[in-house]
């Protein structure tokens, strides 16, 4: 069965520092992969997605992610974090059609000034 | 353009009571979903619908019922609430694959702001 693992429950970084959030997936075929962000009290917003082609994908708010098939990973990165990036981040994999998604448990990001 | 709207946003129930969560979307999306979010577990799919009049079970459907009588609305019902159903519920909608307005498939789900339900 498909699954998504986000190994880090909480991450704290200083403003201006670089960020990498880890995501590992389990899926038999070429996966559809997504990163969503949830600000406190809000719904989820799509940051970026990977379907095929270039393994480095760019998203909104300066985020990027790299698909590595050999490592079954889709890590999210940002070169310089802003205080407004504090939120919870979810990695997800497409689950067999109809745009259904399987989500990881999430990583909560705190940003220190 | 409101997007996806959920009502109510907060509700407290006693064990055994019933209630309905309403989700409304104004984007003419074919697909709609109900997820629940619990700490440390991410979001899990309860039920989904791929068109008016159709519903299907997701990963955690027990204790819930749904209806999609109109394309823009997707209702989630709890017939006899249990404390295990205390959660934050999210509705989402999307276009079918390959059928966006520009012919492009985005695969994006559009989420409401959530409904926090507490069952005592």
HADDOCK unambig.tbl for C-alpha pairs under 7 A between the chains (distance, minus, plus):
assign (segid A and resid 42 and name CA) (segid B and resid 113 and name CA) 4.82 0.50 0.50
assign (segid A and resid 42 and name CA) (segid B and resid 114 and name CA) 6.99 0.50 0.50
assign (segid A and resid 43 and name CA) (segid B and resid 111 and name CA) 5.47 0.50 0.50
assign (segid A and resid 43 and name CA) (segid B and resid 112 and name CA) 5.38 0.50 0.50
assign (segid A and resid 43 and name CA) (segid B and resid 113 and name CA) 4.13 0.50 0.50
assign (segid A and resid 43 and name CA) (segid B and resid 114 and name CA) 6.08 0.50 0.50
assign (segid A and resid 44 and name CA) (segid B and resid 111 and name CA) 5.74 0.50 0.50
assign (segid A and resid 46 and name CA) (segid B and resid 108 and name CA) 6.85 0.50 0.50
assign (segid A and resid 98 and name CA) (segid B and resid 96 and name CA) 6.62 0.50 0.50
assign (segid A and resid 99 and name CA) (segid B and resid 107 and name CA) 6.03 0.50 0.50
assign (segid A and resid 103 and name CA) (segid B and resid 42 and name CA) 5.83 0.50 0.50
assign (segid A and resid 103 and name CA) (segid B and resid 43 and name CA) 5.76 0.50 0.50
assign (segid A and resid 104 and name CA) (segid B and resid 42 and name CA) 5.51 0.50 0.50
assign (segid A and resid 105 and name CA) (segid B and resid 40 and name CA) 5.19 0.50 0.50
assign (segid A and resid 105 and name CA) (segid B and resid 41 and name CA) 4.54 0.50 0.50
assign (segid A and resid 105 and name CA) (segid B and resid 42 and name CA) 3.85 0.50 0.50
assign (segid A and resid 106 and name CA) (segid B and resid 42 and name CA) 5.78 0.50 0.50
